[in-house]
Amino acid sequence: MPELIIDGQPLRVAQGTTVAAALMSAGDRCSRTSVSGQRRAPLCGMGICQECRVNVDGLRRLACQTLCRDGMHVETRP
């Protein structure tokens, strides 16, 4: 079972879990903050809406298309 860090908090998930699914079970369930300051959550689940953008190990990724791996660092806040 991989353990990743989401906004500084460790989370253990089942093998094959996407980052979007991990976000749904952790913290405020959101993936980013909009330019107006509102927290945004994944919407479509297939990469079209771009609402699930997160920083994964320093790179922008779509959470719904990224599988969790052990030691991954996910940041949802600027």
C-alpha positions in Angstrom: 0.0 0.0 0.0 1.6 3.3 -1.1 1.9 6.1 1.4 1.9 9.6 -0.1 2.0 13.1 1.5 -0.9 15.5 0.7 -0.3 19.0 1.8 2.1 17.8 4.5 -0.2 15.0 5.8 0.6 11.4 5.2 -2.1 9.2 3.7 -1.9 5.4 3.0 -4.0 4.3 0.0 -4.7 1.0 -1.9 -2.5 0.1 -4.8 -3.9 1.6 -8.0 -5.6 4.6 -6.4 -5.6 7.8 -8.3 -4.5 11.0 -6.7 -8.1 12.4 -7.2 -9.5 9.4 -5.2 -6.9 10.0 -2.5 -7.9 13.6 -2.3 -11.5 12.6 -1.7 -10.5 10.7 1.4 -8.2 13.4 2.8 -8.4 17.0 4.0 -10.9 19.3 2.4 -11.3 17.0 -0.6 -10.1 19.8 -3.0 -7.4 19.8 -5.5 -6.6 23.5 -6.0 -7.5 27.1 -5.2 -9.0 29.3 -7.9 -7.8 32.8 -8.7 -10.6 34.2 -6.6 -9.5 32.2 -3.6 -12.2 29.5 -3.7 -11.2 25.8 -3.2 -12.0 23.6 -6.2 -12.5 19.9 -6.3 -12.2 17.3 -9.1 -15.3 17.4 -11.4 -15.2 15.2 -14.5 -12.8 12.5 -13.4 -11.4 12.0 -16.8 -9.0 14.9 -17.4 -11.2 17.2 -19.5 -12.3 19.8 -16.9 -8.7 20.4 -15.5 -10.2 21.1 -12.1 -8.1 18.4 -10.5 -4.7 20.1 -11.2 -2.2 19.5 -8.4 1.5 19.7 -7.9 3.0 16.2 -7.7 6.6 16.2 -6.7 6.9 19.7 -8.0 5.2 19.2 -11.4 1.6 20.1 -12.4 -0.4 17.0 -13.0 -4.1 16.0 -13.4 -5.0 14.1 -10.2 -7.6 12.0 -11.9 -5.0 10.6 -14.3 -2.1 10.2 -11.9 -1.7 6.9 -9.9 -0.5 7.2 -6.3 3.0 5.8 -5.5 4.9 5.5 -2.4 6.7 8.7 -1.3 4.8 11.0 -3.6 4.3 14.6 -2.5 1.0 16.2 -3.5 0.4 19.9 -3.0 -3.0 21.5 -3.6 -2.3 24.9 -2.2 -0.1 27.6 -3.8 
